[in-house]
């Protein structure tokens, strides 16, 4: 493995870790838990920067998983909005 492909693998692993975390948070919010997402935004920004610094071919290989992250973040935001709406309605 070259240094670049090793770096791409590490970035891909971080991406998957963040996707898993966001999906876990969404499941927990759906169960009524209050989640503290402090630092998530910085992790996502750092990840995006790292992906942008990869060679184009390697960054393109992560596009599908990045789309999955975006979908997961949107679903988490909606779950939190729904949770907030339910809390405000009581």
PDB file of N, CA, C and O in Angstrom, chain B, residues numbered from 101:
ATOM      1  N   UNK B 101       0.836  -1.173   0.000  1.00  0.00           N
ATOM      2  CA  UNK B 101       0.000   0.000   0.000  1.00  0.00           C
ATOM      3  C   UNK B 101       0.885   1.242   0.000  1.00  0.00           C
ATOM      4  O   UNK B 101       1.859   1.318   0.749  1.00  0.00           O
ATOM      5  N   UNK B 102       0.545   2.204  -0.835  1.00  0.00           N
ATOM      6  CA  UNK B 102       1.304   3.451  -0.846  1.00  0.00           C
ATOM      7  C   UNK B 102       0.838   4.329   0.305  1.00  0.00           C
ATOM      8  O   UNK B 102      -0.192   4.068   0.926  1.00  0.00           O
ATOM      9  N   UNK B 103       1.613   5.374   0.578  1.00  0.00           N
ATOM     10  CA  UNK B 103       1.225   6.307   1.637  1.00  0.00           C
ATOM     11  C   UNK B 103      -0.120   6.937   1.336  1.00  0.00           C
ATOM     12  O   UNK B 103      -0.937   7.132   2.236  1.00  0.00           O
ATOM     13  N   UNK B 104      -0.355   7.262   0.049  1.00  0.00           N
ATOM     14  CA  UNK B 104      -1.628   7.881  -0.317  1.00  0.00           C
ATOM     15  C   UNK B 104      -2.793   6.927  -0.118  1.00  0.00           C
ATOM     16  O   UNK B 104      -3.834   7.329   0.401  1.00  0.00           O
ATOM     17  N   UNK B 105      -2.641   5.677  -0.518  1.00  0.00           N
ATOM     18  CA  UNK B 105      -3.753   4.744  -0.348  1.00  0.00           C
ATOM     19  C   UNK B 105      -3.952   4.411   1.121  1.00  0.00           C
ATOM     20  O   UNK B 105      -5.074   4.131   1.544  1.00  0.00           O
ATOM     21  N   UNK B 106      -2.877   4.437   1.905  1.00  0.00           N
ATOM     22  CA  UNK B 106      -2.997   4.248   3.349  1.00  0.00           C
ATOM     23  C   UNK B 106      -3.778   5.415   3.946  1.00  0.00           C
ATOM     24  O   UNK B 106      -4.642   5.226   4.802  1.00  0.00           O
ATOM     25  N   UNK B 107      -3.462   6.616   3.484  1.00  0.00           N
ATOM     26  CA  UNK B 107      -4.175   7.805   3.954  1.00  0.00           C
ATOM     27  C   UNK B 107      -5.650   7.732   3.565  1.00  0.00           C
ATOM     28  O   UNK B 107      -6.523   8.045   4.375  1.00  0.00           O
ATOM     29  N   UNK B 108      -5.929   7.321   2.336  1.00  0.00           N
ATOM     30  CA  UNK B 108      -7.306   7.191   1.874  1.00  0.00           C
ATOM     31  C   UNK B 108      -8.060   6.158   2.706  1.00  0.00           C
ATOM     32  O   UNK B 108      -9.229   6.364   3.033  1.00  0.00           O
ATOM     33  N   UNK B 109      -7.408   5.056   3.051  1.00  0.00           N
ATOM     34  CA  UNK B 109      -8.042   4.035   3.876  1.00  0.00           C
ATOM     35  C   UNK B 109      -8.350   4.579   5.264  1.00  0.00           C
ATOM     36  O   UNK B 109      -9.405   4.289   5.827  1.00  0.00           O
ATOM     37  N   UNK B 110      -7.434   5.366   5.816  1.00  0.00           N
ATOM     38  CA  UNK B 110      -7.646   5.962   7.139  1.00  0.00           C
ATOM     39  C   UNK B 110      -8.806   6.959   7.098  1.00  0.00           C
ATOM     40  O   UNK B 110      -9.629   6.998   8.012  1.00  0.00           O
ATOM     41  N   UNK B 111      -8.865   7.755   6.047  1.00  0.00           N
ATOM     42  CA  UNK B 111      -9.959   8.716   5.897  1.00  0.00           C
ATOM     43  C   UNK B 111     -11.279   7.967   5.728  1.00  0.00           C
ATOM     44  O   UNK B 111     -12.290   8.356   6.310  1.00  0.00           O
ATOM     45  N   UNK B 112     -11.276   6.906   4.942  1.00  0.00           N
ATOM     46  CA  UNK B 112     -12.477   6.101   4.761  1.00  0.00           C
ATOM     47  C   UNK B 112     -12.956   5.489   6.071  1.00  0.00           C
ATOM     48  O   UNK B 112     -14.157   5.412   6.330  1.00  0.00           O
ATOM     49  N   UNK B 113     -12.014   5.060   6.883  1.00  0.00           N
ATOM     50  CA  UNK B 113     -12.369   4.489   8.190  1.00  0.00           C
ATOM     51  C   UNK B 113     -12.976   5.559   9.095  1.00  0.00           C
ATOM     52  O   UNK B 113     -13.965   5.301   9.781  1.00  0.00           O
ATOM     53  N   UNK B 114     -12.390   6.760   9.101  1.00  0.00           N
ATOM     54  CA  UNK B 114     -12.957   7.864   9.891  1.00  0.00           C
ATOM     55  C   UNK B 114     -14.355   8.212   9.404  1.00  0.00           C
ATOM     56  O   UNK B 114     -15.253   8.469  10.205  1.00  0.00           O
ATOM     57  N   UNK B 115     -14.533   8.219   8.095  1.00  0.00           N
ATOM     58  CA  UNK B 115     -15.843   8.508   7.516  1.00  0.00           C
ATOM     59  C   UNK B 115     -16.867   7.500   8.014  1.00  0.00           C
ATOM     60  O   UNK B 115     -17.957   7.882   8.440  1.00  0.00           O
ATOM     61  N   UNK B 116     -16.528   6.232   7.964  1.00  0.00           N
ATOM     62  CA  UNK B 116     -17.458   5.196   8.414  1.00  0.00           C
ATOM     63  C   UNK B 116     -17.748   5.320   9.901  1.00  0.00           C
ATOM     64  O   UNK B 116     -18.882   5.098  10.326  1.00  0.00           O
ATOM     65  N   UNK B 117     -16.750   5.669  10.695  1.00  0.00           N
ATOM     66  CA  UNK B 117     -16.940   5.854  12.134  1.00  0.00           C
ATOM     67  C   UNK B 117     -17.931   6.985  12.401  1.00  0.00           C
ATOM     68  O   UNK B 117     -18.800   6.864  13.265  1.00  0.00           O
ATOM     69  N   UNK B 118     -17.797   8.079  11.660  1.00  0.00           N
ATOM     70  CA  UNK B 118     -18.707   9.209  11.842  1.00  0.00           C
ATOM     71  C   UNK B 118     -20.110   8.850  11.389  1.00  0.00           C
ATOM     72  O   UNK B 118     -21.080   9.203  12.061  1.00  0.00           O
ATOM     73  N   UNK B 119     -20.241   8.155  10.262  1.00  0.00           N
ATOM     74  CA  UNK B 119     -21.559   7.715   9.792  1.00  0.00           C
ATOM     75  C   UNK B 119     -22.222   6.825  10.851  1.00  0.00           C
ATOM     76  O   UNK B 119     -23.397   7.003  11.173  1.00  0.00           O
ATOM     77  N   UNK B 120     -21.467   5.877  11.380  1.00  0.00           N
ATOM     78  CA  UNK B 120     -22.014   4.981  12.413  1.00  0.00           C
ATOM     79  C   UNK B 120     -22.445   5.774  13.644  1.00  0.00           C
ATOM     80  O   UNK B 120     -23.502   5.506  14.217  1.00  0.00           O
ATOM     81  N   UNK B 121     -21.639   6.742  14.051  1.00  0.00           N
ATOM     82  CA  UNK B 121     -21.963   7.563  15.220  1.00  0.00           C
ATOM     83  C   UNK B 121     -23.245   8.354  14.981  1.00  0.00           C
ATOM     84  O   UNK B 121     -24.121   8.390  15.846  1.00  0.00           O
ATOM     85  N   UNK B 122     -23.361   8.983  13.821  1.00  0.00           N
ATOM     86  CA  UNK B 122     -24.542   9.785  13.509  1.00  0.00           C
ATOM     87  C   UNK B 122     -25.788   8.897  13.491  1.00  0.00           C
ATOM     88  O   UNK B 122     -26.833   9.287  14.014  1.00  0.00           O
ATOM     89  N   UNK B 123     -25.687   7.727  12.903  1.00  0.00           N
ATOM     90  CA  UNK B 123     -26.836   6.809  12.868  1.00  0.00           C
ATOM     91  C   UNK B 123     -27.211   6.338  14.269  1.00  0.00           C
ATOM     92  O   UNK B 123     -28.394   6.198  14.581  1.00  0.00           O
ATOM     93  N   UNK B 124     -26.216   6.093  15.111  1.00  0.00           N
ATOM     94  CA  UNK B 124     -26.473   5.713  16.500  1.00  0.00           C
ATOM     95  C   UNK B 124     -27.174   6.856  17.235  1.00  0.00           C
ATOM     96  O   UNK B 124     -28.126   6.629  17.982  1.00  0.00           O
ATOM     97  N   UNK B 125     -26.702   8.074  17.021  1.00  0.00           N
ATOM     98  CA  UNK B 125     -27.332   9.236  17.652  1.00  0.00           C
ATOM     99  C   UNK B 125     -28.787   9.365  17.216  1.00  0.00           C
ATOM    100  O   UNK B 125     -29.664   9.648  18.032  1.00  0.00           O
ATOM    101  N   UNK B 126     -29.035   9.158  15.936  1.00  0.00           N
ATOM    102  CA  UNK B 126     -30.408   9.259  15.434  1.00  0.00           C
ATOM    103  C   UNK B 126     -31.292   8.217  16.108  1.00  0.00           C
ATOM    104  O   UNK B 126     -32.405   8.532  16.531  1.00  0.00           O
ATOM    105  N   UNK B 127     -30.817   6.995  16.211  1.00  0.00           N
ATOM    106  CA  UNK B 127     -31.597   5.936  16.856  1.00  0.00           C
ATOM    107  C   UNK B 127     -31.887   6.296  18.311  1.00  0.00           C
ATOM    108  O   UNK B 127     -32.989   6.063  18.808  1.00  0.00           O
ATOM    109  N   UNK B 128     -30.901   6.861  18.982  1.00  0.00           N
ATOM    110  CA  UNK B 128     -31.070   7.236  20.380  1.00  0.00           C
ATOM    111  C   UNK B 128     -32.039   8.405  20.528  1.00  0.00           C
ATOM    112  O   UNK B 128     -32.849   8.424  21.455  1.00  0.00           O
ATOM    113  N   UNK B 129     -31.965   9.376  19.626  1.00  0.00           N
ATOM    114  CA  UNK B 129     -32.905  10.500  19.652  1.00  0.00           C
ATOM    115  C   UNK B 129     -34.321   9.989  19.408  1.00  0.00           C
ATOM    116  O   UNK B 129     -35.268  10.433  20.057  1.00  0.00           O
ATOM    117  N   UNK B 130     -34.461   9.058  18.470  1.00  0.00           N
ATOM    118  CA  UNK B 130     -35.780   8.491  18.189  1.00  0.00           C
ATOM    119  C   UNK B 130     -36.365   7.769  19.396  1.00  0.00           C
ATOM    120  O   UNK B 130     -37.583   7.636  19.509  1.00  0.00           O
ATOM    121  N   UNK B 131     -35.505   7.304  20.299  1.00  0.00           N
ATOM    122  CA  UNK B 131     -35.960   6.654  21.535  1.00  0.00           C
ATOM    123  C   UNK B 131     -36.223   7.667  22.648  1.00  0.00           C
ATOM    124  O   UNK B 131     -36.646   7.305  23.746  1.00  0.00           O
ATOM    125  N   UNK B 132     -35.966   8.946  22.345  1.00  0.00           N
ATOM    126  CA  UNK B 132     -36.257   9.991  23.320  1.00  0.00           C
ATOM    127  C   UNK B 132     -35.056  10.517  24.079  1.00  0.00           C
ATOM    128  O   UNK B 132     -35.211  11.379  24.944  1.00  0.00           O
ATOM    129  N   UNK B 133     -33.867  10.026  23.783  1.00  0.00           N
ATOM    130  CA  UNK B 133     -32.670  10.511  24.476  1.00  0.00           C
ATOM    131  C   UNK B 133     -32.293  11.900  23.966  1.00  0.00           C
ATOM    132  O   UNK B 133     -32.525  12.245  22.807  1.00  0.00           O
ATOM    133  N   UNK B 134     -31.714  12.672  24.855  1.00  0.00           N
ATOM    134  CA  UNK B 134     -31.160  13.971  24.488  1.00  0.00           C
ATOM    135  C   UNK B 134     -29.678  13.752  24.200  1.00  0.00           C
ATOM    136  O   UNK B 134     -28.948  13.223  25.038  1.00  0.00           O
ATOM    137  N   UNK B 135     -29.243  14.157  23.028  1.00  0.00           N
ATOM    138  CA  UNK B 135     -27.858  13.918  22.617  1.00  0.00           C
ATOM    139  C   UNK B 135     -27.077  15.228  22.616  1.00  0.00           C
ATOM    140  O   UNK B 135     -27.579  16.264  22.179  1.00  0.00           O
ATOM    141  N   UNK B 136     -25.851  15.168  23.106  1.00  0.00           N
ATOM    142  CA  UNK B 136     -24.922  16.288  23.036  1.00  0.00           C
ATOM    143  C   UNK B 136     -23.989  16.011  21.857  1.00  0.00           C
ATOM    144  O   UNK B 136     -23.161  15.102  21.908  1.00  0.00           O
ATOM    145  N   UNK B 137     -24.132  16.784  20.825  1.00  0.00           N
ATOM    146  CA  UNK B 137     -23.359  16.556  19.599  1.00  0.00           C
ATOM    147  C   UNK B 137     -22.180  17.514  19.486  1.00  0.00           C
ATOM    148  O   UNK B 137     -21.677  17.767  18.391  1.00  0.00           O
ATOM    149  N   UNK B 138     -21.746  18.045  20.627  1.00  0.00           N
ATOM    150  CA  UNK B 138     -20.615  18.971  20.630  1.00  0.00           C
ATOM    151  C   UNK B 138     -19.404  18.307  19.981  1.00  0.00           C
ATOM    152  O   UNK B 138     -19.027  17.190  20.335  1.00  0.00           O
ATOM    153  N   UNK B 139     -18.813  19.000  19.042  1.00  0.00           N
ATOM    154  CA  UNK B 139     -17.619  18.504  18.366  1.00  0.00           C
ATOM    155  C   UNK B 139     -17.902  17.765  17.071  1.00  0.00           C
ATOM    156  O   UNK B 139     -16.995  17.569  16.262  1.00  0.00           O
ATOM    157  N   UNK B 140     -19.148  17.350  16.860  1.00  0.00           N
ATOM    158  CA  UNK B 140     -19.466  16.622  15.625  1.00  0.00           C
ATOM    159  C   UNK B 140     -19.196  17.490  14.406  1.00  0.00           C
ATOM    160  O   UNK B 140     -18.639  17.020  13.414  1.00  0.00           O
ATOM    161  N   UNK B 141     -19.589  18.750  14.479  1.00  0.00           N
ATOM    162  CA  UNK B 141     -19.377  19.641  13.338  1.00  0.00           C
ATOM    163  C   UNK B 141     -17.895  19.775  12.990  1.00  0.00           C
ATOM    164  O   UNK B 141     -17.527  19.774  11.816  1.00  0.00           O
ATOM    165  N   UNK B 142     -17.050  19.891  14.012  1.00  0.00           N
ATOM    166  CA  UNK B 142     -15.612  20.009  13.758  1.00  0.00           C
ATOM    167  C   UNK B 142     -15.056  18.723  13.154  1.00  0.00           C
ATOM    168  O   UNK B 142     -14.187  18.773  12.283  1.00  0.00           O
ATOM    169  N   UNK B 143     -15.552  17.571  13.609  1.00  0.00           N
ATOM    170  CA  UNK B 143     -15.110  16.295  13.048  1.00  0.00           C
ATOM    171  C   UNK B 143     -15.508  16.170  11.583  1.00  0.00           C
ATOM    172  O   UNK B 143     -14.725  15.696  10.759  1.00  0.00           O
ATOM    173  N   UNK B 144     -16.722  16.596  11.261  1.00  0.00           N
ATOM    174  CA  UNK B 144     -17.194  16.516   9.874  1.00  0.00           C
ATOM    175  C   UNK B 144     -16.397  17.479   8.989  1.00  0.00           C
ATOM    176  O   UNK B 144     -16.015  17.123   7.874  1.00  0.00           O
ATOM    177  N   UNK B 145     -16.149  18.689   9.479  1.00  0.00           N
ATOM    178  CA  UNK B 145     -15.361  19.659   8.706  1.00  0.00           C
ATOM    179  C   UNK B 145     -13.947  19.127   8.467  1.00  0.00           C
ATOM    180  O   UNK B 145     -13.427  19.210   7.354  1.00  0.00           O
ATOM    181  N   UNK B 146     -13.333  18.583   9.510  1.00  0.00           N
ATOM    182  CA  UNK B 146     -11.986  18.015   9.379  1.00  0.00           C
ATOM    183  C   UNK B 146     -11.978  16.871   8.372  1.00  0.00           C
ATOM    184  O   UNK B 146     -11.066  16.762   7.552  1.00  0.00           O
ATOM    185  N   UNK B 147     -12.990  16.027   8.437  1.00  0.00           N
ATOM    186  CA  UNK B 147     -13.105  14.909   7.500  1.00  0.00           C
ATOM    187  C   UNK B 147     -13.223  15.421   6.064  1.00  0.00           C
ATOM    188  O   UNK B 147     -12.556  14.917   5.160  1.00  0.00           O
ATOM    189  N   UNK B 148     -14.072  16.423   5.864  1.00  0.00           N
ATOM    190  CA  UNK B 148     -14.242  16.990   4.519  1.00  0.00           C
ATOM    191  C   UNK B 148     -12.933  17.572   3.998  1.00  0.00           C
ATOM    192  O   UNK B 148     -12.596  17.406   2.826  1.00  0.00           O
ATOM    193  N   UNK B 149     -12.196  18.254   4.873  1.00  0.00           N
ATOM    194  CA  UNK B 149     -10.897  18.795   4.475  1.00  0.00           C
ATOM    195  C   UNK B 149      -9.941  17.678   4.074  1.00  0.00           C
ATOM    196  O   UNK B 149      -9.230  17.786   3.075  1.00  0.00           O
ATOM    197  N   UNK B 150      -9.929  16.604   4.863  1.00  0.00           N
ATOM    198  CA  UNK B 150      -9.046  15.474   4.557  1.00  0.00           C
ATOM    199  C   UNK B 150      -9.420  14.819   3.232  1.00  0.00           C
ATOM    200  O   UNK B 150      -8.543  14.430   2.459  1.00  0.00           O
ATOM    201  N   UNK B 151     -10.707  14.699   2.970  1.00  0.00           N
ATOM    202  CA  UNK B 151     -11.156  14.113   1.699  1.00  0.00           C
ATOM    203  C   UNK B 151     -10.753  15.020   0.537  1.00  0.00           C
ATOM    204  O   UNK B 151     -10.320  14.537  -0.509  1.00  0.00           O
ATOM    205  N   UNK B 152     -10.896  16.325   0.722  1.00  0.00           N
ATOM    206  CA  UNK B 152     -10.537  17.282  -0.325  1.00  0.00           C
ATOM    207  C   UNK B 152      -9.041  17.232  -0.636  1.00  0.00           C
ATOM    208  O   UNK B 152      -8.628  17.547  -1.752  1.00  0.00           O
ATOM    209  N   UNK B 153      -8.240  16.843   0.336  1.00  0.00           N
ATOM    210  CA  UNK B 153      -6.784  16.779   0.139  1.00  0.00           C
ATOM    211  C   UNK B 153      -6.314  15.460  -0.469  1.00  0.00           C
ATOM    212  O   UNK B 153      -5.139  15.317  -0.807  1.00  0.00           O
ATOM    213  N   UNK B 154      -7.217  14.504  -0.609  1.00  0.00           N
ATOM    214  CA  UNK B 154      -6.852  13.235  -1.244  1.00  0.00           C
ATOM    215  C   UNK B 154      -6.747  13.425  -2.756  1.00  0.00           C
ATOM    216  O   UNK B 154      -7.336  14.354  -3.310  1.00  0.00           O
ATOM    217  N   UNK B 155      -6.002  12.552  -3.416  1.00  0.00           N
ATOM    218  CA  UNK B 155      -6.018  12.574  -4.885  1.00  0.00           C
ATOM    219  C   UNK B 155      -7.460  12.376  -5.383  1.00  0.00           C
ATOM    220  O   UNK B 155      -8.253  11.682  -4.748  1.00  0.00           O
ATOM    221  N   UNK B 156      -7.780  12.984  -6.504  1.00  0.00           N
ATOM    222  CA  UNK B 156      -9.158  12.995  -7.008  1.00  0.00           C
ATOM    223  C   UNK B 156      -9.767  11.591  -7.097  1.00  0.00           C
ATOM    224  O   UNK B 156     -10.915  11.388  -6.700  1.00  0.00           O
ATOM    225  N   UNK B 157      -9.016  10.639  -7.607  1.00  0.00           N
ATOM    226  CA  UNK B 157      -9.538   9.276  -7.767  1.00  0.00           C
ATOM    227  C   UNK B 157      -9.939   8.674  -6.417  1.00  0.00           C
ATOM    228  O   UNK B 157     -10.969   8.008  -6.303  1.00  0.00           O
ATOM    229  N   UNK B 158      -9.118   8.917  -5.407  1.00  0.00           N
ATOM    230  CA  UNK B 158      -9.404   8.363  -4.084  1.00  0.00           C
ATOM    231  C   UNK B 158     -10.552   9.096  -3.400  1.00  0.00           C
ATOM    232  O   UNK B 158     -11.351   8.478  -2.696  1.00  0.00           O
ATOM    233  N   UNK B 159     -10.638  10.406  -3.602  1.00  0.00           N
ATOM    234  CA  UNK B 159     -11.749  11.141  -2.997  1.00  0.00           C
ATOM    235  C   UNK B 159     -13.070  10.772  -3.667  1.00  0.00           C
ATOM    236  O   UNK B 159     -14.105  10.690  -3.004  1.00  0.00           O
ATOM    237  N   UNK B 160     -13.034  10.550  -4.980  1.00  0.00           N
ATOM    238  CA  UNK B 160     -14.257  10.137  -5.681  1.00  0.00           C
ATOM    239  C   UNK B 160     -14.763   8.785  -5.181  1.00  0.00           C
ATOM    240  O   UNK B 160     -15.967   8.528  -5.169  1.00  0.00           O
ATOM    241  N   UNK B 161     -13.838   7.931  -4.773  1.00  0.00           N
ATOM    242  CA  UNK B 161     -14.224   6.615  -4.272  1.00  0.00           C
ATOM    243  C   UNK B 161     -15.031   6.723  -2.971  1.00  0.00           C
ATOM    244  O   UNK B 161     -15.731   5.782  -2.596  1.00  0.00           O
ATOM    245  N   UNK B 162     -14.934   7.853  -2.294  1.00  0.00           N
ATOM    246  CA  UNK B 162     -15.652   8.051  -1.030  1.00  0.00           C
ATOM    247  C   UNK B 162     -16.976   8.797  -1.210  1.00  0.00           C
ATOM    248  O   UNK B 162     -17.693   9.020  -0.235  1.00  0.00           O
ATOM    249  N   UNK B 163     -17.306   9.183  -2.439  1.00  0.00           N
ATOM    250  CA  UNK B 163     -18.509   9.983  -2.687  1.00  0.00           C
ATOM    251  C   UNK B 163     -19.780   9.312  -2.189  1.00  0.00           C
ATOM    252  O   UNK B 163     -20.625   9.966  -1.578  1.00  0.00           O
ATOM    253  N   UNK B 164     -19.924   8.026  -2.440  1.00  0.00           N
ATOM    254  CA  UNK B 164     -21.134   7.324  -2.015  1.00  0.00           C
ATOM    255  C   UNK B 164     -21.302   7.340  -0.510  1.00  0.00           C
ATOM    256  O   UNK B 164     -22.401   7.549   0.003  1.00  0.00           O
ATOM    257  N   UNK B 165     -20.209   7.118   0.186  1.00  0.00           N
ATOM    258  CA  UNK B 165     -20.281   7.130   1.653  1.00  0.00           C
ATOM    259  C   UNK B 165     -20.497   8.542   2.188  1.00  0.00           C
ATOM    260  O   UNK B 165     -21.150   8.720   3.216  1.00  0.00           O
ATOM    261  N   UNK B 166     -19.957   9.544   1.500  1.00  0.00           N
ATOM    262  CA  UNK B 166     -20.212  10.933   1.906  1.00  0.00           C
ATOM    263  C   UNK B 166     -21.689  11.267   1.721  1.00  0.00           C
ATOM    264  O   UNK B 166     -22.280  11.956   2.552  1.00  0.00           O
ATOM    265  N   UNK B 167     -22.280  10.786   0.647  1.00  0.00           N
ATOM    266  CA  UNK B 167     -23.723  10.987   0.449  1.00  0.00           C
ATOM    267  C   UNK B 167     -24.504  10.332   1.577  1.00  0.00           C
ATOM    268  O   UNK B 167     -25.498  10.876   2.059  1.00  0.00           O
ATOM    269  N   UNK B 168     -24.043   9.160   1.991  1.00  0.00           N
ATOM    270  CA  UNK B 168     -24.682   8.473   3.117  1.00  0.00           C
ATOM    271  C   UNK B 168     -24.561   9.284   4.398  1.00  0.00           C
ATOM    272  O   UNK B 168     -25.495   9.327   5.199  1.00  0.00           O
ATOM    273  N   UNK B 169     -23.419   9.924   4.596  1.00  0.00           N
ATOM    274  CA  UNK B 169     -23.230  10.767   5.780  1.00  0.00           C
ATOM    275  C   UNK B 169     -24.190  11.953   5.734  1.00  0.00           C
ATOM    276  O   UNK B 169     -24.818  12.291   6.737  1.00  0.00           O
ATOM    277  N   UNK B 170     -24.297  12.568   4.589  1.00  0.00           N
ATOM    278  CA  UNK B 170     -25.213  13.710   4.446  1.00  0.00           C
ATOM    279  C   UNK B 170     -26.644  13.272   4.749  1.00  0.00           C
ATOM    280  O   UNK B 170     -27.362  13.953   5.482  1.00  0.00           O
ATOM    281  N   UNK B 171     -27.056  12.143   4.189  1.00  0.00           N
ATOM    282  CA  UNK B 171     -28.405  11.626   4.455  1.00  0.00           C
ATOM    283  C   UNK B 171     -28.600  11.360   5.939  1.00  0.00           C
ATOM    284  O   UNK B 171     -29.652  11.674   6.497  1.00  0.00           O
ATOM    285  N   UNK B 172     -27.585  10.780   6.583  1.00  0.00           N
ATOM    286  CA  UNK B 172     -27.673  10.473   8.015  1.00  0.00           C
ATOM    287  C   UNK B 172     -27.746  11.739   8.851  1.00  0.00           C
ATOM    288  O   UNK B 172     -28.500  11.800   9.823  1.00  0.00           O
ATOM    289  N   UNK B 173     -26.963  12.756   8.477  1.00  0.00           N
ATOM    290  CA  UNK B 173     -27.009  14.028   9.193  1.00  0.00           C
ATOM    291  C   UNK B 173     -28.374  14.698   9.046  1.00  0.00           C
ATOM    292  O   UNK B 173     -28.901  15.266  10.002  1.00  0.00           O
ATOM    293  N   UNK B 174     -28.940  14.626   7.845  1.00  0.00           N
ATOM    294  CA  UNK B 174     -30.270  15.203   7.631  1.00  0.00           C
ATOM    295  C   UNK B 174     -31.321  14.462   8.437  1.00  0.00           C
ATOM    296  O   UNK B 174     -32.220  15.084   9.003  1.00  0.00           O
ATOM    297  N   UNK B 175     -31.220  13.141   8.496  1.00  0.00           N
ATOM    298  CA  UNK B 175     -32.173  12.349   9.272  1.00  0.00           C
ATOM    299  C   UNK B 175     -32.028  12.649  10.763  1.00  0.00           C
ATOM    300  O   UNK B 175     -33.028  12.729  11.476  1.00  0.00           O
ATOM    301  N   UNK B 176     -30.797  12.815  11.237  1.00  0.00           N
ATOM    302  CA  UNK B 176     -30.567  13.155  12.642  1.00  0.00           C
ATOM    303  C   UNK B 176     -31.142  14.529  12.946  1.00  0.00           C
ATOM    304  O   UNK B 176     -31.796  14.714  13.972  1.00  0.00           O
ATOM    305  N   UNK B 177     -30.907  15.487  12.067  1.00  0.00           N
ATOM    306  CA  UNK B 177     -31.442  16.838  12.280  1.00  0.00           C
ATOM    307  C   UNK B 177     -32.957  16.809  12.344  1.00  0.00           C
ATOM    308  O   UNK B 177     -33.551  17.494  13.176  1.00  0.00           O
ATOM    309  N   UNK B 178     -33.593  16.030  11.482  1.00  0.00           N
ATOM    310  CA  UNK B 178     -35.051  15.931  11.481  1.00  0.00           C
ATOM    311  C   UNK B 178     -35.544  15.261  12.766  1.00  0.00           C
ATOM    312  O   UNK B 178     -36.535  15.695  13.353  1.00  0.00           O
ATOM    313  N   UNK B 179     -34.858  14.213  13.200  1.00  0.00           N
ATOM    314  CA  UNK B 179     -35.245  13.528  14.435  1.00  0.00           C
ATOM    315  C   UNK B 179     -35.140  14.476  15.626  1.00  0.00           C
ATOM    316  O   UNK B 179     -36.000  14.472  16.507  1.00  0.00           O
ATOM    317  N   UNK B 180     -34.082  15.289  15.647  1.00  0.00           N
ATOM    318  CA  UNK B 180     -33.911  16.241  16.745  1.00  0.00           C
ATOM    319  C   UNK B 180     -34.978  17.337  16.679  1.00  0.00           C
ATOM    320  O   UNK B 180     -35.483  17.784  17.710  1.00  0.00           O
ATOM    321  N   UNK B 181     -35.313  17.762  15.469  1.00  0.00           N
ATOM    322  CA  UNK B 181     -36.357  18.770  15.294  1.00  0.00           C
ATOM    323  C   UNK B 181     -37.699  18.208  15.767  1.00  0.00           C
ATOM    324  O   UNK B 181     -38.462  18.893  16.450  1.00  0.00           O
ATOM    325  N   UNK B 182     -37.975  16.974  15.404  1.00  0.00           N
ATOM    326  CA  UNK B 182     -39.222  16.328  15.826  1.00  0.00           C
ATOM    327  C   UNK B 182     -39.249  16.199  17.352  1.00  0.00           C
ATOM    328  O   UNK B 182     -40.276  16.450  17.982  1.00  0.00           O
ATOM    329  N   UNK B 183     -38.125  15.809  17.935  1.00  0.00           N
ATOM    330  CA  UNK B 183     -38.026  15.658  19.376  1.00  0.00           C
ATOM    331  C   UNK B 183     -38.272  16.999  20.069  1.00  0.00           C
ATOM    332  O   UNK B 183     -39.002  17.078  21.057  1.00  0.00           O
ATOM    333  N   UNK B 184     -37.655  18.042  19.536  1.00  0.00           N
ATOM    334  CA  UNK B 184     -37.826  19.378  20.103  1.00  0.00           C
ATOM    335  C   UNK B 184     -39.278  19.820  19.995  1.00  0.00           C
ATOM    336  O   UNK B 184     -39.814  20.416  20.930  1.00  0.00           O
ATOM    337  N   UNK B 185     -39.918  19.536  18.870  1.00  0.00           N
ATOM    338  CA  UNK B 185     -41.321  19.882  18.665  1.00  0.00           C
ATOM    339  C   UNK B 185     -42.226  19.160  19.652  1.00  0.00           C
ATOM    340  O   UNK B 185     -43.187  19.736  20.161  1.00  0.00           O
ATOM    341  N   UNK B 186     -41.913  17.892  19.921  1.00  0.00           N
ATOM    342  CA  UNK B 186     -42.713  17.135  20.878  1.00  0.00           C
ATOM    343  C   UNK B 186     -42.521  17.684  22.281  1.00  0.00           C
ATOM    344  O   UNK B 186     -43.479  17.777  23.049  1.00  0.00           O
ATOM    345  N   UNK B 187     -41.300  18.046  22.619  1.00  0.00           N
ATOM    346  CA  UNK B 187     -41.015  18.592  23.950  1.00  0.00           C
ATOM    347  C   UNK B 187     -41.694  19.942  24.125  1.00  0.00           C
ATOM    348  O   UNK B 187     -42.190  20.258  25.207  1.00  0.00           O
ATOM    349  N   UNK B 188     -41.715  20.737  23.064  1.00  0.00           N
ATOM    350  CA  UNK B 188     -42.330  22.050  23.147  1.00  0.00           C
ATOM    351  C   UNK B 188     -43.845  21.983  23.178  1.00  0.00           C
ATOM    352  O   UNK B 188     -44.504  22.913  23.642  1.00  0.00           O
ATOM    353  N   UNK B 189     -44.391  20.897  22.689  1.00  0.00           N
ATOM    354  CA  UNK B 189     -45.850  20.756  22.635  1.00  0.00           C
ATOM    355  C   UNK B 189     -46.453  20.277  23.941  1.00  0.00           C
ATOM    356  O   UNK B 189     -47.675  20.253  24.094  1.00  0.00           O
ATOM    357  N   UNK B 190     -45.603  19.895  24.883  1.00  0.00           N
ATOM    358  CA  UNK B 190     -46.133  19.369  26.161  1.00  0.00           C
ATOM    359  C   UNK B 190     -46.098  20.414  27.216  1.00  0.00           C
ATOM    360  O   UNK B 190     -46.500  20.160  28.351  1.00  0.00           O
TER     361      UNK B 190
END
